Amino acid sequence: MKVYVGLDGGGTKTDAAALDEQGVLLTRCTGGPSNPHSVGFEVALTEVMSVIDIVSEQLQTKIEDCASICLGMSGFDTKEECDLLKSSVQQHLSERGLVLPVFVRSEGEIALMAALGSRSGVLIISGTGSICYGYLPDGSRLRSGGWGHYLGDEGSGYQVGLRTLKAVMRSFDAVHPPTLMTDMIMQEYGFQRITDLKGYIYNPAHNKAQIAAFAKICIQAAARGDVAATGILASEAEALADTVAALLRRSPVLRQGLAVLSGSMFRYAPLFREMLCGRLQESFGGLVFVDGSQGAPPSVGAARLARELVDGRQDEPPSTLL
């Protein structure tokens, strides 16, 4: 029996899946973050190897039948970075007596494969970070955004979380009116007063994932009609829509195709999703949105892509339209 392994590596976690020849899921596991720009290259590479080892242990003897591995990694962008990742994984496998094809593809390709069974289309990602990809039928790729939390990440969980934190402190200073988010944060984190937030946020052990976690507060407050929270979601949805629009203006083909929405902001914030889609449809009425959260996870898309790349075939699972 042939086995195909796929990895989805990001700034929050690394997810892995293994499929058999019929596309049946054999095992799935999760490890820590593996975006090199978040945790460093050495830590990222170590995490990738660790997750592969966990998959091997769960498959037991079946790993010896592994036909290929596809790594869909965020943060590995340049040819040098991808070559380093590929050679490191091949070296790690060879130490276990395994020699097999290793493919490195973008997070966009594996997400499209998971949602559409195809590597062409538009992918809009809004999770801890944000980015937009456009994959054309001829194999060329366009990209907009994805510059990280210091330089970009408009419409991401990080930016929503950061603006949530700033909003409650501006409210505390009476610059802005009271907001439900203040009491919600105090209750969620067990603070005696909202000023305790400062000590939590500036704890050196906390990273951007902890900041992004506050997006949940904003989403919940907006659902309850909080003006400040709703304004944050509307502003960030507009900013991400501008990023997507910049990409679509570069390709008439992509404007009339499918756009997959992927990431936690789309999964947990329906208001944010509706705002973004509405803004884009004002300018690009031919775009059809696909809810990526209703399909297979990207790690399964990576495993499907591992099978396609080594075997030369492609399945076409149904897509879920919004």
Secondary structure, 3 states (H helix, E strand, C coil): CCEEEEEEECCCCEEEEEECCCCCEEEEEEECCCCHHHHCHHHHHHHHHHHHHHHHHHHHHHHHHEEEEEEEECCCCCHHHHHHHHHHHHHHHHCCCCCCCEEEECHHHHHHHHHHCCCCEEEEEECCCEEEEEECCCCCEEEEECCHHHHCCCCCHHHHHHHHHHHHHHHHCCCCCCCHHHHHHHHHHCCCCHHHHHHHHCCCCCCHHHHHCCHHHHHHHHHCCCHHHHHHHHHHHHHHHHHHHHHHCCCHHHHCCEEEEECHHHHHCHHHHHHHHHHHHHHCCCCEEEEHHHCCCHHHHHHHHHHHHHHCCCCCCCCCEC
